[in-house]
Amino acid sequence: MRIPKVAVIDTGINPNWVPAEVSFDNYDIVNKGLVKAVSHDPEPSYPHATYCYITFREQVDVPYHLISINTFDENTNTNTFNKIIIALEWCAQNSIDLVLMSLGTKNYTLFPKVAKAINALPNTIVVAACCNSNTITYPACLPNVIGVRHCDVAELSDGFAYITDAYDNIDVLTCVPNASNSIAVPTIAAHICRYIAEGAEGIDAIRQKLKENAVPECSLKNMRFYKDLLKNWSKIEIPIISLPESIPGGADKVKELMQAYVQTGYKAVCLSNIWNTSSQDFIFGLSLGDRLRFHFEHMTYEDEESSRISTEAALPDLIELYYNYTAPNILFLHMDQDVALELPVHVRPNILIGEDWIEAEVVHLQEKIGELILELVSDDFVSDDVDIAC
């Protein structure tokens, strides 16, 4: 049995809570590098990491080598983004097996940097918390991260559910005493530490072990459950822009467009009826397969035709769900535009972008969309008419 190297990226663990038999390295980040922590107060000013570690310590049942990386800034009273990136880079260079991150960011402009740092850890299992508002959080929603959250489901108080093809990429749900997504991380990480010690390698093997050990027949993949997880629910009051189904350059063109908007300060999201989810590129899948797996209201499908009808009926709900989950200020729908125009008014696009405009350079496409959005804003969205750029 191997001894996993487990790194906790957080506010720094108080050494007094680490058992003497546990091999422990304690680091601070100084001048863009890790240095051995000189000392920690017996009661740290913000003991978040210690609380999380105690949960891990109480539940893990195999030997491990513990590494604490303190990314907390006493001046700002928060974990510093640049320090978190430095910590992830250090983990990549030091063959860490398991990383616990009871933290994350909702800042769109930081998402690409987080994704890049996570991509540099192909042999490391990262377990990260969704934010407590249960809206989009990086790195938890990345496909190469085990995203976790708490939910008030009694049957999960002594176990966890593994959600295959979750719409938001949050894979594991559990029920912890203080209703905190932060504490859900060490709870699930304790299981994963054992899987690694027993020889599981790579995220696919870990996902398989989680599926095998999850609470059986725990059906939570329905609209009501996910809607209730969100602390706030609001109707869509932002520009909705329809992109044609056929796009020269395909997904790469849309990825470039989303990145361009994010880099200029927008929170832009594309919901695609064709492509699979690529959260690091701000693209989320509305494909038939994804919607079938979503199991709205525990619906079952006896034949292909009833399946088609049911999933089409679910599409407006799923658009609203993604809107409230991602909280964008500009929303793109990539689908057949005849389908888009048949959507209910509250999710119907305000602007249609034709194939001729899609062929334009992204900067010119942004300019045209900006002009159309200004027209919409000047009308205060009072009209149900659709503007067409073609």
TORNUDREN-113531 format. One line per field, with one value per residue (C-alpha): residue number from 1; y, z, x. Coordinates in steps of 0.25 Angstrom, whole numbers, plus 5000, padded with zeros to 4 digits. Each point is the difference from the previous one (the first is absolute). Example, Ala and Ser with C-alpha at 12.3 -4.5 7.8 and 13.67 -1.06 7.14 Angstrom:
nr: c(1 / 2)
y: c(4982 / 5014)
z: c(5031 / 4998)
x: c(5049 / 5006)
***
This chain:
nr: c(1 / 2 / 3 / 4 / 5 / 6 / 7 / 8 / 9 / 10 / 11 / 12 / 13 / 14 / 15 / 16 / 17 / 18 / 19 / 20 / 21 / 22 / 23 / 24 / 25 / 26 / 27 / 28 / 29 / 30 / 31 / 32 / 33 / 34 / 35 / 36 / 37 / 38 / 39 / 40 / 41 / 42 / 43 / 44 / 45 / 46 / 47 / 48 / 49 / 50 / 51 / 52 / 53 / 54 / 55 / 56 / 57 / 58 / 59 / 60 / 61 / 62 / 63 / 64 / 65 / 66 / 67 / 68 / 69 / 70 / 71 / 72 / 73 / 74 / 75 / 76 / 77 / 78 / 79 / 80 / 81 / 82 / 83 / 84 / 85 / 86 / 87 / 88 / 89 / 90 / 91 / 92 / 93 / 94 / 95 / 96 / 97 / 98 / 99 / 100 / 101 / 102 / 103 / 104 / 105 / 106 / 107 / 108 / 109 / 110 / 111 / 112 / 113 / 114 / 115 / 116 / 117 / 118 / 119 / 120 / 121 / 122 / 123 / 124 / 125 / 126 / 127 / 128 / 129 / 130 / 131 / 132 / 133 / 134 / 135 / 136 / 137 / 138 / 139 / 140 / 141 / 142 / 143 / 144 / 145 / 146 / 147 / 148 / 149 / 150 / 151 / 152 / 153 / 154 / 155 / 156 / 157 / 158 / 159 / 160 / 161 / 162 / 163 / 164 / 165 / 166 / 167 / 168 / 169 / 170 / 171 / 172 / 173 / 174 / 175 / 176 / 177 / 178 / 179 / 180 / 181 / 182 / 183 / 184 / 185 / 186 / 187 / 188 / 189 / 190 / 191 / 192 / 193 / 194 / 195 / 196 / 197 / 198 / 199 / 200 / 201 / 202 / 203 / 204 / 205 / 206 / 207 / 208 / 209 / 210 / 211 / 212 / 213 / 214 / 215 / 216 / 217 / 218 / 219 / 220 / 221 / 222 / 223 / 224 / 225 / 226 / 227 / 228 / 229 / 230 / 231 / 232 / 233 / 234 / 235 / 236 / 237 / 238 / 239 / 240 / 241 / 242 / 243 / 244 / 245 / 246 / 247 / 248 / 249 / 250 / 251 / 252 / 253 / 254 / 255 / 256 / 257 / 258 / 259 / 260 / 261 / 262 / 263 / 264 / 265 / 266 / 267 / 268 / 269 / 270 / 271 / 272 / 273 / 274 / 275 / 276 / 277 / 278 / 279 / 280 / 281 / 282 / 283 / 284 / 285 / 286 / 287 / 288 / 289 / 290 / 291 / 292 / 293 / 294 / 295 / 296 / 297 / 298 / 299 / 300 / 301 / 302 / 303 / 304 / 305 / 306 / 307 / 308 / 309 / 310 / 311 / 312 / 313 / 314 / 315 / 316 / 317 / 318 / 319 / 320 / 321 / 322 / 323 / 324 / 325 / 326 / 327 / 328 / 329 / 330 / 331 / 332 / 333 / 334 / 335 / 336 / 337 / 338 / 339 / 340 / 341 / 342 / 343 / 344 / 345 / 346 / 347 / 348 / 349 / 350 / 351 / 352 / 353 / 354 / 355 / 356 / 357 / 358 / 359 / 360 / 361 / 362 / 363 / 364 / 365 / 366 / 367 / 368 / 369 / 370 / 371 / 372 / 373 / 374 / 375 / 376 / 377 / 378 / 379 / 380 / 381 / 382 / 383 / 384 / 385 / 386 / 387 / 388 / 389 / 390)
y: c(5000 / 5013 / 5013 / 5011 / 5014 / 5009 / 5015 / 5010 / 5013 / 5010 / 5009 / 4991 / 4989 / 5002 / 4989 / 4998 / 4992 / 4991 / 4986 / 4997 / 4988 / 5008 / 5005 / 5015 / 5011 / 5014 / 5011 / 5015 / 5007 / 5011 / 5008 / 4990 / 4988 / 4990 / 5001 / 4992 / 5006 / 5006 / 4999 / 5001 / 5006 / 4989 / 5006 / 5005 / 5013 / 4992 / 4985 / 4996 / 4990 / 4994 / 4998 / 4993 / 4992 / 4995 / 4994 / 4993 / 4995 / 4994 / 4993 / 4995 / 4986 / 4998 / 5006 / 5013 / 5011 / 5014 / 5013 / 5013 / 5012 / 5013 / 5009 / 5009 / 5015 / 5007 / 5013 / 4997 / 4989 / 4991 / 4989 / 5007 / 4996 / 5001 / 4992 / 4989 / 4999 / 4999 / 4989 / 4992 / 5002 / 4995 / 4987 / 4998 / 5000 / 4991 / 4989 / 5002 / 4989 / 5007 / 5015 / 5005 / 5014 / 5005 / 5012 / 5006 / 5012 / 5005 / 5011 / 4997 / 5007 / 4990 / 4987 / 4998 / 5001 / 4990 / 4991 / 5001 / 4997 / 4988 / 4995 / 4999 / 4990 / 4988 / 4989 / 5008 / 4998 / 5014 / 5000 / 5014 / 5006 / 5007 / 5014 / 5000 / 5007 / 4988 / 5009 / 4998 / 4998 / 4997 / 4990 / 4992 / 5000 / 4996 / 4986 / 4996 / 5003 / 4993 / 5011 / 4998 / 5006 / 4999 / 4997 / 4998 / 4986 / 4991 / 4987 / 5006 / 5003 / 4987 / 5000 / 5007 / 5000 / 5000 / 5008 / 4995 / 5011 / 5011 / 5012 / 5009 / 4990 / 4999 / 4985 / 4996 / 5004 / 4997 / 5005 / 5006 / 5005 / 5015 / 5000 / 5005 / 4997 / 5003 / 4988 / 4991 / 5001 / 4993 / 4990 / 4995 / 5002 / 4990 / 4989 / 5004 / 4999 / 4986 / 4997 / 5005 / 4993 / 4987 / 5002 / 5009 / 5009 / 5011 / 5007 / 4990 / 4989 / 5009 / 5003 / 4986 / 4997 / 5011 / 4994 / 4987 / 5005 / 5010 / 4999 / 4991 / 5005 / 5014 / 5007 / 5015 / 5004 / 5008 / 5015 / 5002 / 4995 / 5009 / 5012 / 4999 / 4999 / 5014 / 5011 / 5010 / 4998 / 5011 / 5001 / 5003 / 5015 / 5000 / 5000 / 4986 / 4998 / 4988 / 4995 / 4991 / 4985 / 5000 / 5008 / 5002 / 4996 / 4993 / 4999 / 5007 / 5013 / 5000 / 4997 / 5012 / 5009 / 4996 / 5003 / 5013 / 5004 / 4995 / 5008 / 5013 / 4998 / 4993 / 4987 / 4993 / 4986 / 4991 / 4989 / 4991 / 4990 / 4992 / 5001 / 4994 / 5008 / 5006 / 5009 / 5005 / 5007 / 5005 / 4990 / 4991 / 4989 / 4999 / 4988 / 4989 / 4991 / 5009 / 5004 / 4985 / 4997 / 5012 / 4993 / 5011 / 4997 / 4986 / 4998 / 4987 / 4998 / 4987 / 5003 / 5010 / 5009 / 5002 / 5003 / 5010 / 5008 / 4999 / 5006 / 5011 / 5004 / 5000 / 5009 / 5014 / 4995 / 4996 / 5013 / 5007 / 4991 / 5003 / 5015 / 4999 / 4991 / 5008 / 5014 / 5006 / 5014 / 4995 / 4987 / 4993 / 4988 / 4991 / 4993 / 4999 / 5014 / 4994 / 4993 / 5013 / 5008 / 4990 / 5001 / 5006 / 5016 / 5000 / 4992 / 5004 / 5007 / 5015 / 5000 / 4990 / 4999 / 4994 / 4992 / 5012 / 5007 / 4988 / 5000 / 5014 / 5002 / 4998 / 5015 / 5004 / 4990 / 5006 / 5014 / 4996 / 4993 / 5012 / 5009 / 4991 / 4999 / 5015 / 5001 / 4989 / 5008 / 5013 / 4993 / 4994 / 4987 / 5003 / 4994 / 4985 / 5002 / 4994 / 5008 / 4992 / 5002 / 4993)
z: c(5000 / 4996 / 5009 / 4992 / 5000 / 5004 / 4998 / 5007 / 4993 / 5009 / 5012 / 5006 / 5010 / 5015 / 5003 / 5013 / 4994 / 4992 / 5006 / 5004 / 4991 / 4987 / 4992 / 4998 / 4992 / 5003 / 4989 / 4999 / 4986 / 5000 / 4988 / 4990 / 5007 / 5011 / 5013 / 5013 / 5009 / 5012 / 5010 / 5001 / 5011 / 5009 / 4995 / 4986 / 4997 / 4989 / 5003 / 4987 / 4996 / 5014 / 5000 / 4987 / 5004 / 5013 / 4991 / 4991 / 5012 / 5007 / 4987 / 4993 / 5003 / 4993 / 5003 / 4992 / 4999 / 5003 / 4993 / 5004 / 4991 / 5006 / 4989 / 5010 / 5000 / 5014 / 4994 / 4990 / 5009 / 4989 / 4992 / 4989 / 4986 / 4996 / 5012 / 4996 / 4986 / 5006 / 5009 / 4989 / 4992 / 5011 / 5002 / 4985 / 5002 / 5012 / 4996 / 5010 / 4999 / 5006 / 5002 / 5009 / 4996 / 5009 / 4992 / 4986 / 4991 / 4994 / 4992 / 4985 / 4996 / 5009 / 4995 / 4989 / 5009 / 5010 / 4988 / 4995 / 5014 / 5002 / 4986 / 5005 / 5010 / 4992 / 5010 / 5012 / 5005 / 5004 / 5009 / 5000 / 5006 / 4993 / 5006 / 5011 / 4991 / 4990 / 4988 / 4990 / 5008 / 4994 / 5002 / 5005 / 4987 / 4991 / 4994 / 5005 / 5015 / 5009 / 5004 / 5013 / 5008 / 5012 / 4998 / 5010 / 4997 / 5012 / 4993 / 4997 / 5014 / 5001 / 4985 / 4987 / 4987 / 4987 / 4989 / 4986 / 4989 / 5010 / 4993 / 5008 / 5001 / 5015 / 5001 / 5015 / 5010 / 5014 / 5013 / 5011 / 5014 / 4998 / 4986 / 4994 / 4986 / 5006 / 5010 / 4988 / 4994 / 5011 / 5002 / 4986 / 4999 / 5012 / 4991 / 4988 / 5009 / 5003 / 4985 / 4997 / 5011 / 4994 / 4987 / 4992 / 4990 / 4992 / 5000 / 4992 / 5010 / 5012 / 4993 / 4998 / 5015 / 5004 / 4992 / 5006 / 5014 / 4998 / 5007 / 4990 / 4993 / 5005 / 4989 / 5002 / 4985 / 4999 / 4997 / 5014 / 5008 / 4992 / 5000 / 5015 / 5002 / 4994 / 5011 / 4990 / 4988 / 4990 / 4986 / 4988 / 4998 / 4992 / 4985 / 4994 / 4987 / 4990 / 4993 / 4987 / 5001 / 4989 / 5003 / 4992 / 5009 / 5009 / 5015 / 4999 / 4995 / 5011 / 5010 / 4995 / 5000 / 5015 / 5004 / 4993 / 5008 / 5013 / 4998 / 4998 / 5013 / 4996 / 5006 / 4987 / 4999 / 4988 / 5001 / 4989 / 4995 / 4992 / 5008 / 5013 / 5012 / 5001 / 5012 / 4999 / 4986 / 5006 / 4992 / 5006 / 4992 / 4998 / 4991 / 5000 / 5007 / 5011 / 5002 / 5000 / 5011 / 5008 / 5003 / 5002 / 5011 / 5000 / 4986 / 4993 / 4986 / 4993 / 4986 / 4991 / 4996 / 5015 / 5003 / 4990 / 5004 / 5015 / 4998 / 4991 / 5010 / 5010 / 4992 / 5006 / 5014 / 4997 / 4994 / 5012 / 5009 / 4993 / 5001 / 5015 / 5002 / 4991 / 5003 / 4987 / 4994 / 4986 / 4995 / 4987 / 4995 / 4990 / 4993 / 4988 / 4999 / 4996 / 5014 / 5007 / 4994 / 5005 / 5015 / 5010 / 5001 / 5013 / 4993 / 4986 / 4994 / 4998 / 4989 / 4989 / 4994 / 4986 / 4993 / 4992 / 5013 / 5007 / 4989 / 5004 / 5009 / 5015 / 5002 / 4989 / 5005 / 5014 / 4995 / 4992 / 5012 / 5009 / 4990 / 5001 / 5015 / 5001 / 4992 / 5010 / 5012 / 4995 / 4998 / 5014 / 4995 / 4998 / 4986 / 4998 / 4985 / 4996 / 4994 / 4989 / 4996 / 4987)
x: c(5000 / 5006 / 5000 / 4993 / 5005 / 4989 / 5000 / 4990 / 5000 / 4993 / 5003 / 5011 / 4998 / 5003 / 5011 / 4994 / 4988 / 5009 / 5003 / 5015 / 4999 / 4997 / 5011 / 4997 / 5006 / 4995 / 5002 / 4998 / 5001 / 5010 / 5005 / 4993 / 5006 / 4998 / 5008 / 4998 / 4991 / 5007 / 4988 / 4985 / 4992 / 4994 / 4987 / 5001 / 4993 / 4992 / 5001 / 4992 / 5011 / 5001 / 4985 / 5000 / 5013 / 4993 / 4989 / 5010 / 5008 / 4987 / 4996 / 5012 / 5004 / 5014 / 5013 / 5003 / 5011 / 4994 / 5004 / 4994 / 5001 / 4995 / 4994 / 4994 / 5003 / 4998 / 4999 / 4988 / 4994 / 4999 / 5007 / 5008 / 4998 / 5015 / 5004 / 4990 / 5006 / 5014 / 4995 / 4994 / 5013 / 5008 / 4991 / 5003 / 5015 / 5000 / 4991 / 4989 / 4989 / 4988 / 4997 / 4989 / 4994 / 4989 / 5000 / 4999 / 4996 / 4987 / 5008 / 4999 / 5013 / 5008 / 4994 / 5010 / 5011 / 4994 / 4998 / 5014 / 5006 / 4990 / 5004 / 5015 / 4996 / 4996 / 5004 / 4994 / 4986 / 4995 / 4987 / 4994 / 4987 / 4989 / 4997 / 4990 / 4990 / 5001 / 5003 / 5012 / 5013 / 5014 / 5007 / 4988 / 4993 / 5012 / 4999 / 5013 / 4996 / 4991 / 4990 / 4993 / 4988 / 4992 / 4985 / 4989 / 4997 / 4999 / 5004 / 5013 / 5004 / 5008 / 5004 / 5000 / 4994 / 5007 / 4993 / 5004 / 4999 / 4996 / 4995 / 5010 / 5012 / 4998 / 5002 / 4998 / 4990 / 5000 / 4993 / 5009 / 4996 / 5003 / 4994 / 5013 / 5006 / 5013 / 4999 / 4994 / 5014 / 5008 / 4989 / 5001 / 5015 / 5001 / 4994 / 5008 / 5013 / 4997 / 4997 / 5014 / 5007 / 4993 / 5006 / 4990 / 5007 / 4994 / 4987 / 4993 / 5003 / 4996 / 4987 / 4997 / 5003 / 4991 / 4989 / 5002 / 4999 / 4989 / 4987 / 4992 / 4987 / 5002 / 4992 / 5003 / 5001 / 4987 / 4997 / 4993 / 5012 / 5010 / 4991 / 4999 / 5015 / 5001 / 4999 / 4994 / 4991 / 4997 / 4994 / 5009 / 5002 / 5013 / 5002 / 4998 / 5007 / 4997 / 5012 / 4997 / 5002 / 5010 / 5012 / 5012 / 5012 / 4990 / 5003 / 5013 / 4993 / 4990 / 5011 / 5008 / 4987 / 4998 / 5014 / 5000 / 4987 / 5006 / 5013 / 4992 / 4993 / 4987 / 4995 / 4997 / 4994 / 4996 / 4990 / 5001 / 4990 / 5011 / 5013 / 5004 / 5003 / 5013 / 5000 / 5014 / 4995 / 4987 / 4992 / 4989 / 4993 / 4985 / 5001 / 4989 / 5009 / 5003 / 4986 / 4996 / 5010 / 4995 / 4987 / 4991 / 4990 / 5004 / 4994 / 5001 / 5000 / 4993 / 5004 / 5008 / 4988 / 4995 / 5015 / 5001 / 4988 / 5003 / 5014 / 4996 / 4990 / 5011 / 5009 / 4994 / 5002 / 5014 / 5004 / 4994 / 5008 / 5013 / 4997 / 4998 / 5012 / 5010 / 4994 / 5005 / 4997 / 5000 / 4994 / 5002 / 4991 / 5007 / 4989 / 4991 / 4994 / 4986 / 5001 / 5005 / 4988 / 4990 / 5005 / 4991 / 5002 / 5007 / 5012 / 4998 / 5012 / 5000 / 5010 / 5003 / 5014 / 5000 / 5011 / 5006 / 5003 / 5006 / 5010 / 5005 / 5012 / 4996 / 5003 / 4990 / 4990 / 5001 / 4998 / 4987 / 4995 / 5003 / 4992 / 4988 / 5001 / 5000 / 4987 / 4994 / 5004 / 4995 / 4986 / 5001 / 4997 / 4986 / 4998 / 4999 / 5006 / 5013 / 5011 / 5007 / 5015 / 5003)
***
